[in-house]
């Protein structure tokens, strides 16, 4: 599949370059001389060719990863799950905890929002986003009840300014471990 994308990108850019040259938009550029400009200072000649990025259109809109797996894998969409050098996270150490639930559902909602930025007419994705936002609200309420505010917005219904009270999320031990008596967050 990746070879097909590269091949279609090469065809697209070749056709675009031919069109530009054949329609007199610009002439075939002559190779620059060393004193024409200096690469290391960022200076370019006045008619330097533009760099064009190519990103294939995401066609598969239906996310099939659950929020926890999406957070672990780094994407909500299996079609975009392309681990760098075939190395990927295998598990989330906070899975099943209030913090893990909040992180996972927040990540999934954010990913789906990014998808909807480019596919605003996808009603199914929007309905899924609304479900995720409800879950996020529940997860946020559960977490703040146990550990305190995540952001200053969570202080709206508070009786006192509890933002500075611990423990902070990074001060809580990972699931399955216990806090040692010498820990500063105790």
Order of alpha helices (4+ residues) and beta strands (2+ residues): alpha-alpha-alpha-alpha
